[in-house]
Amino acid sequence: MNDTFDRATLGAFLRTRRTALQPEDVGLRRGVRRRAPGLRREEVAELCTMSADYFARLERGHGPQPSEQMVAAIARGLRLTPDERDHLFLLAGHRTTRRDLRSRHVSPGLMRVMDGLAGTTAQVMGPLGETLLQTPSAVALLGDQTGYTGHARSATFRWFTDPAARERYAPEDHDENSRTNVALLRGAVTRGGPGSPAAELADVLRHASDEFARLWERHEVGLRWSETKRFAHPQVGRLDLYCQLLLEPDQGQSLLVFTATPGTESHEKLALLTVLGTDSFAE
């Protein structure tokens, strides 16, 4: 047991964050029988993907020390700010938090937007192309992209090292996608400087991919993703979609929302993926 684990203060902090969070904040209906302020423990437990009994024990100050992964899930479920998230890790006895766990924390603002997009094709991306959160329809369209570890968490890394990463994109767009990936990473390296995660990723890719190394030497900057995305889905075939982008500059995160023109074949196919957002379509 870590002697910095403060059960009582952790429980009090969880209780205040739970009661301050309203149903509307997480896309839930208030209902007519809700008397206590804030969310119910059962609702928070579902948001955190844990049992209600486990969360109740933590809140009452009787639970075991939660792992770093569990604390990260609680921070996301309670829509904590970065400062609140760091405070939670310290209360749980984790003096230093793994960088990958910190970087997986979605900003509260984007979480609130995502709460209202359950039936939409959308996902939250980190500053180096890490997929942090996906709606079921986004999983159906692109596959589950949240389970990768290490450098493979970056879509840019996978684009240049894993042929499967390109399979769902129209072949005629591959060259332009490669150039854009490199240009955006170069911009991130310039902003972050030597020793930054972006610089580390670029160095790894220069040694792992001849294509990346060749494009890196071109020193292209200023390229942006096109609003039009063309996909080659293994089940429904070709989709021509639009991609709207919402930026969260404080954490370098972005929200991608995919839509199609009503009345088109792509619109019908995207609607099918939205309804059938299951693992069978994500494979």
N, C-alpha and C positions, 0 to 999 in steps of 0.2 A: 504494500500500500504506500503510495506517495504521500509524505507527510505534509505536502502543500495542498492536498485535497481538502477543501473547506466545504463539508457537506451542508452545514446550516446556511451559510451565505449563498452557496449554489442553489439550494432549494428556494430561498427567498427571492433570488434573482429570477429564477425560472417562473416563480409564481407571479411576480410583478410584470414580467414580459408577457405571460399568458393572458393575464387580466387586461392588459393594455391593448391587446390585439383583438380587433373586432371582426365578426364574421365577414363583413364586407371587404375587409383588408385581404382576405385570402380566397375570395370568390364564393363564399358560402352565404346561404340565405339565413336571415336572422330567425325567422319563425316566430310564432306567437307565444310559445311557452318558455322562452328564454328569460330567466329572472336574474341570474348572476351576471356580473359584468365580464366582458371579454369572452374568450373561447372556453369551451369545456376541455377537460383533460383528454377525453377520448378524441376530440377533434385535433388537438395538438399532436397527440400520439400518432394519428394517421398521417398528418403532415410530415412528421419526422420518421415515419416508417418504423415504428416500434410499438410494443404493447402498451396499452393504457396503464396497466399495473406497474410496468417498469418506470414510466414517466411519473406516475403518482408517487412512487417510492423516492425518486430523485427529488421531486418537489417538496416532499415532507422531510427530507434530510435523512432518509433511511436507506438509500440505495447504494449499491457498490460503485466504485469509481468507474465512470464511463470511459471507454476507449477514445482515442483521438477521432476515429471514424464516426463514433456515436455522437461525440460533441459536435463534429462538423454537420451531421444530420440534424441535430437539434438547432444549431445556429441557422441553418437554412429554413427549417420548418417554422421557426419563430420569427423569420424575416428580420434577423438582427443586422444592424449596421456593422461595418468592419471593426469599429472600436468595441461595440458590444460583443462581437464574436471573439475578439482577442481577450476581452475580460472573462468571457465564459471559459475559454481554454485555461486561463490561469486559475480560475476558481476550481476547475476540475483537476487541477494538479499537473497540468501539462505546461511546463515552463517554456518549452520551445515547441513550436508547431511545424510540422513538415511543410515545406513550401508548396507541395502539390495540393495539400489539404486547404491551405489558405487560398490558393488560386482557384479552387473549385467553388468558393463561396460566391453565390450570385447576389448582386446588389439588391436591396429591398425594393427599389423602384422597379427594376426589371422583373422581380418576382411578382409584384402586384400586377404588372401588365400581363405576365404569363398566366396568372390566375384567371384572367378573363379570356384567355385564348385556348381553352381546353379543346374546343372543336375546330381549331385552326392549325394549319401547318406552320409551326414556328419553333425556333430554337435559340438558345443563348450561347454566344461564343465568347471565349476568353481572348486576351490580347495577342496570343500566338496561334489562334485558330483551334483552341481547345473547346470541344462541345461540352458545355456545362449542364444543359438542361434541354430536353426535347419534349414536345407534345407527342401523343401516340401517332398522329398523322405524319409528323416529321420522321419518326422512327420508321413508319411504313414507306415513306418516300426514299429516305437516305440510309436506312439501317440504323441500328443502335450504335451511336458514336461516343457514348459516355463511359464505356468500360475500359478504355485504353489506359496504359500506364507509361511512365517514362516519356521519352521523346515522341513516342507514337501517339500521345494525346493530341499532338499538333496535327491538324489536317494538312498543313504544308509538308511536314515530315512524311506523312503517309503518302501524299501525292507523288513524292519523288522516290519512295522506297518500297511501296506496296502496290503492285499493278492492280489489285482489286479496288484500290481507292478511286480509280478512274472509270470503273465499269458503269457507273450510273450517270455519267456525264456524256453528252453527245461527242463522238470522236472528233468532229470538226472544230470543237472548242478546246481541245486538249492543249494545243500549243499556246493559245492566248491565256488559258488558265495557268500554265506553267510560268509564263512571263509575269503575270499579275502576282502570283504567289511570291516570286522572287523579289519583285519590286516592293511589295508591301513589307516583306521581311527586312529588306534593306532599310526601309524607312524606320522600322522598329529598332533596328540596330543603331541607327544614327541617333534616335531619341534616347535609347537606353545606354549607349556607350559601351566601351570594352568591358567585358566581364558580366554583362547583363544576360538574362536568360535568352534574349533574342540573339545576342552575339554567340552564345554557346550553341544555340540551335543552328545558326548559319555555319559555324565551324564544323559541326558534325555532318551537316548535309554536304558541304564541300568535299568531304572525304567519302561520303556514302553514295553520292550520285554524280555521275559525269555530266548529266543534263543540267543539274543544278549548278555545278561548278562552271560550266560553259556560260549559262545565263547570268551567273553572278558577276562574271568578268565584263559584262556589258554595261554595268552600273546604271541600269534603268531605274528611274524613280517616277512617282506621280501616276502610275497606272492604278486604275480602280476597277472593281468588279462591275460588270454590266448589270443593269437592272433586269435584263432578260436572261433567264436561265433555261437551258435545254437539257432535259434528262432522258436517259434511256433506261427505263425501269424494267426489271426482269419479268414482272407479271403483267403490267398494264401497257408497256411499250413507251413510245415517245410522249413526253410532256413538255410543252412550252409554257413556262411560268414567269411571273414577275417576282422580284425579290425586293421588298422594302426593308430598309435598314434604320434601326434606332440605336443611337450611340449612348453609352454611359461613360463619359470621359474620365470621371474620377477613378474608376477601376479598369478602364480600358476594355470594357465589355460591350457587346453589341447584341441586339435582338434582330433576328432575321425572320421575316414573315413572307411566306410564299403564297401567291394567289394566281388565279387564272382568269382570263376574260370570259364572262358569263356567255353561255350558249355555244362555246367551243368544245371540241372533243377533249382538250386538255382539262377544261373545267369539269367535265363529267368524270374523267379519270381521277382528278384530285379529290372530288367528292367521294368517289369510291374508296380511295385510300383513307379519307377522313372517317368514313363509316367503318371500314374494315381495318382500323389501325391496330393490327394484331401482330404477334410474332411471326405468323406464317407469311405475312407480307414483308416483314423486315429481313427475312433471310436472303 
